[in-house]
């Protein structure tokens, strides 16, 4: 059946675009109202959900495959932070009235690329029409070693703080999308500019680190709303304080160049969102092993500070406080 302008109706849309992604037996070819996830002996089931909205989390003219991959990857980042490997996902897609089949073909192509890369299947979901902007919500399921998924509440004074990858690239990339003149102000080379733009468009979930996180992290979360703000959430959940050494925060070559000439860029790097790196608390005696196994997994990790008695997050450079302004991105 087809609807307006030759587009398929909902049943046809699901059959044409999404059924080819439902490769797991539990998905039942999307012919049922629910899916099944086989139990995994000695594993806990980890569930997370995130939504992205046009004009808030991505630009409406972003490529549809990149929008799909970002929607999936921000959820995979949450799984990685809990030491979990992905098992499947649900997608809810709210399409504006003017959607086109070419756009949806690109969208599902993006999902197919990441399904193959990260080894998971679509299990189901929902498609609806909306008078507002495009919205994509994904619920992801994963398995973590039983009893080893680190929560935000397990941190304690004296533990070291580590973060994966580099911080601030995506937030600086968003700044560039909004004002291209910043590339000249920051004296960026072309490759550095592309690095920042790409990090905003397509995050890299640190699933390779999941097993190491499950083994060593006492507390963990992904960095989605800014390093300082998200550390504040972790610290508050564990009823501790934290101190970040600004000089140890890992920056890419592009971010380092930008922050060297523009102090405001450093504040953006530490407080802006969309890093999707993993922030973990580690017992000091486990630090060397954690670093070694992370390196073996191919993921850079950096010791950026310490948890302390008290509350709140301080950022220091050479023992002096660094003022950053807003601590994190917030929807409200």
C-alpha positions in Angstrom: 0.0 0.0 0.0 1.1 3.5 -0.7 0.2 6.9 0.8 0.5 10.4 -0.4 3.0 11.1 -3.2 3.6 7.4 -3.7 5.2 6.9 -0.3 4.5 3.6 1.4 2.1 3.5 4.3 3.3 2.5 7.8 3.2 -1.2 7.1 5.0 -0.8 3.8 7.5 1.6 5.3 8.5 -1.0 7.9 8.6 -3.8 5.4 10.7 -1.9 2.9 13.1 0.1 5.1 13.4 -1.6 8.5 12.7 -5.3 8.0 16.1 -5.8 6.3 17.8 -4.5 9.5 16.0 -7.1 11.7 18.6 -9.8 11.4 18.3 -11.3 14.9 15.9 -14.3 15.4 14.3 -12.5 18.3 13.2 -9.7 16.0 10.8 -12.0 14.3 11.2 -10.0 11.1 9.2 -7.2 12.8 6.0 -9.1 12.3 5.1 -9.1 16.0 4.5 -6.4 18.7 7.5 -7.4 20.8 11.0 -8.9 20.4 12.9 -11.4 22.5 16.5 -11.1 23.7 18.1 -14.5 24.4 19.5 -14.8 28.0 23.3 -14.7 28.4 24.6 -16.9 31.2 26.6 -14.9 33.7 25.6 -11.5 32.2 23.3 -8.7 33.2 21.0 -7.0 30.7 21.8 -3.3 30.4 19.2 -1.0 28.9 19.5 2.7 27.8 17.5 5.1 25.8 18.4 8.5 24.2 16.6 10.7 21.7 18.0 13.2 19.3 15.9 16.1 17.8 16.6 18.2 14.7 17.7 21.6 15.6 18.8 20.5 19.1 21.2 17.5 18.6 21.9 17.8 14.9 21.3 20.1 12.0 18.2 19.4 9.9 20.3 19.3 6.7 22.8 16.8 8.1 23.1 13.6 5.9 20.5 11.1 6.9 23.0 8.3 7.3 25.0 10.4 9.8 21.8 11.3 11.7 21.0 7.6 12.0 24.5 6.6 13.1 24.7 9.4 15.7 21.3 8.3 17.1 22.6 4.8 17.5 26.1 5.6 18.7 25.1 7.9 21.5 23.2 4.8 23.0 26.2 2.5 22.3 28.3 5.0 24.3 26.0 4.5 27.3 26.4 0.8 27.0 30.2 1.0 26.8 30.2 3.1 30.0 28.4 0.3 31.8 30.9 -2.3 30.5 28.3 -3.8 28.2 28.5 -5.1 24.7 25.4 -4.4 22.5 22.7 -7.0 21.9 20.1 -5.1 19.9 18.1 -2.0 19.7 14.7 -0.4 19.1 14.1 2.7 17.1 11.3 5.2 17.2 11.2 7.6 14.3 9.0 10.6 14.3 8.9 11.8 10.7 7.7 15.3 9.6 5.0 15.4 7.0 7.4 16.2 4.2 9.7 13.2 4.5 11.0 11.6 1.3 11.8 8.0 0.5 15.3 9.0 -0.6 16.0 10.5 2.9 14.7 7.3 4.6 16.8 5.1 2.4 19.9 7.0 3.5 18.8 6.8 7.1 18.5 3.0 7.1 21.7 2.7 5.2 23.5 4.5 8.1 21.9 2.1 10.6 23.0 -0.9 8.4 26.6 0.4 8.4 26.8 0.6 12.2 24.9 -2.7 12.7 27.7 -4.4 10.8 30.4 -2.5 12.5 29.2 -3.0 16.0 27.5 -6.4 15.7 23.9 -5.9 16.6 20.4 -6.1 15.1 17.3 -4.0 15.0 14.7 -5.6 17.2 11.7 -3.4 16.6 10.4 0.1 17.3 7.7 2.5 16.0 7.2 5.0 13.2 5.0 8.0 13.7 4.2 11.3 12.0 4.9 14.6 13.7 4.1 18.3 13.0 7.3 19.2 14.7 10.9 18.6 13.8 12.4 15.1 13.0 13.0 13.1 16.2 14.9 9.8 16.5 14.7 7.8 19.8 16.8 4.6 20.2 16.6 2.1 23.0 19.7 -0.1 23.1 20.2 -3.4 25.0 23.6 -4.9 26.0 25.1 -7.5 28.2 27.6 -6.8 30.9 29.4 -9.3 33.2 27.0 -10.1 36.1 27.3 -7.6 38.9 30.1 -5.6 37.2 28.2 -2.8 35.5 29.6 0.3 37.2 27.1 2.8 38.4 27.6 6.5 39.1 27.4 5.8 42.9 30.5 3.7 43.4 33.1 6.5 43.5 35.1 7.3 46.7 37.7 9.8 47.9 41.2 9.0 46.7 40.2 7.3 43.5 41.7 8.5 40.3 39.6 10.0 37.4 40.2 8.8 33.9 38.7 9.8 30.6 38.9 8.1 27.2 39.9 9.8 24.0 40.0 13.5 23.7 37.7 16.1 25.1 36.0 19.1 23.5 36.3 18.3 19.8 32.5 18.0 19.2 31.7 21.2 21.2 34.3 23.1 19.2 33.0 21.5 16.0 29.5 22.8 16.8 30.9 26.3 17.3 32.5 26.0 13.8 29.2 24.9 12.3 27.6 28.0 13.7 30.4 30.4 12.8 32.9 29.4 10.2 35.0 32.5 10.9 36.3 30.7 14.0 38.5 28.5 11.8 40.6 31.6 11.0 40.5 32.9 14.6 41.7 29.5 15.9 44.3 29.3 13.0 43.1 25.8 12.1 44.6 23.8 9.3 42.0 22.2 7.0 42.4 18.7 8.4 42.0 20.1 12.0 38.8 21.9 11.0 37.5 18.7 9.5 38.4 16.8 12.7 36.3 19.0 14.8 33.3 19.0 12.4 33.5 15.2 12.1 33.6 14.7 15.9 30.3 16.7 16.2 28.6 14.9 13.4 29.7 11.3 14.2 30.7 10.2 17.7 32.9 7.2 18.4 31.4 4.9 21.0 34.2 3.3 23.1 32.9 -0.3 23.0 36.4 -1.6 22.8 36.9 -0.3 26.3 33.7 -1.9 27.7 35.4 -5.0 29.2 38.2 -3.0 30.8 35.6 -0.7 32.3 33.6 -3.6 33.7 36.8 -5.0 35.3 38.3 -1.9 36.9 35.8 1.0 37.1 34.2 1.7 40.5 32.0 4.3 38.9 31.5 5.3 35.2 29.4 7.3 32.8 29.7 8.6 29.3 30.5 12.3 28.7 27.5 13.7 26.7 26.8 17.0 28.4 30.3 18.3 29.0 33.2 16.9 31.1 32.8 19.2 34.1 29.0 18.9 34.3 28.9 15.2 33.9 31.7 14.7 36.4 29.5 16.8 38.7 26.7 14.3 38.2 28.9 11.4 39.0 30.4 13.1 42.1 27.0 14.1 43.4 25.6 10.5 43.0 28.6 9.2 45.0 28.5 12.1 47.5 32.1 13.1 46.8 33.9 16.1 45.4 36.4 16.1 42.5 39.3 18.1 41.2 40.3 18.2 37.5 43.9 19.1 36.5 43.2 21.3 33.5 46.7 20.7 32.1 46.1 17.0 31.9 42.7 17.1 30.1 43.4 15.3 26.7 43.0 17.6 23.7 43.3 16.7 20.0 45.8 18.7 18.0 42.9 20.8 16.6 41.4 21.5 20.0 44.9 22.4 21.4 45.4 24.9 18.6 42.0 26.5 19.2 42.4 26.7 23.0 46.0 28.1 22.7 44.8 31.2 20.9 41.3 31.5 22.4 40.8 31.0 26.2 37.0 30.8 25.7 37.6 27.8 23.5 39.1 25.9 26.5 36.0 26.6 28.5 33.9 25.3 25.6 36.0 22.2 25.4 35.5 21.3 29.1 31.8 22.3 29.4 30.4 21.6 25.9 28.5 18.4 25.1 28.7 15.6 22.5 32.1 14.1 23.5 30.7 10.6 24.1 33.9 9.6 25.8 33.9 7.5 29.0 34.6 9.0 32.4 35.6 6.4 35.1 36.8 6.3 38.7 39.6 3.9 39.4 41.3 2.7 42.6 44.9 4.0 42.6 46.3 0.5 42.9 44.4 -0.5 39.7 45.5 2.5 37.7 48.5 0.8 36.0 46.6 -2.3 35.0 43.7 -0.1 33.7 46.0 1.9 31.6 47.7 -1.1 30.2 44.6 -3.0 29.3 43.0 0.1 27.8 46.0 0.5 25.6 45.8 -3.1 24.6 42.2 -2.5 23.6 43.3 0.4 21.4 41.7 3.2 23.4 43.6 6.1 24.9 42.8 6.9 28.5 44.2 9.8 30.6 44.4 10.4 34.3 42.8 13.9 34.7 42.2 14.2 38.4 41.1 12.8 41.7 38.0 12.4 43.9 38.0 14.1 47.3 36.0 14.5 50.4 33.3 17.2 50.1 31.2 18.1 47.1 31.4 19.9 43.8 33.9 19.9 41.0 37.0 22.1 40.9 39.2 22.7 37.9 42.8 23.8 38.6 45.9 24.7 36.7 49.2 24.7 38.7 47.1 24.7 41.9 45.0 27.7 40.9 41.3 27.6 40.1 40.2 27.9 36.5 36.9 29.7 35.9 34.8 28.2 33.2 31.3 29.8 33.4 28.5 27.3 32.6 29.4 23.8 33.7 27.5 21.8 31.1 24.9 21.6 28.4 21.3 21.4 29.7 18.0 21.0 27.9 16.1 23.0 30.5 
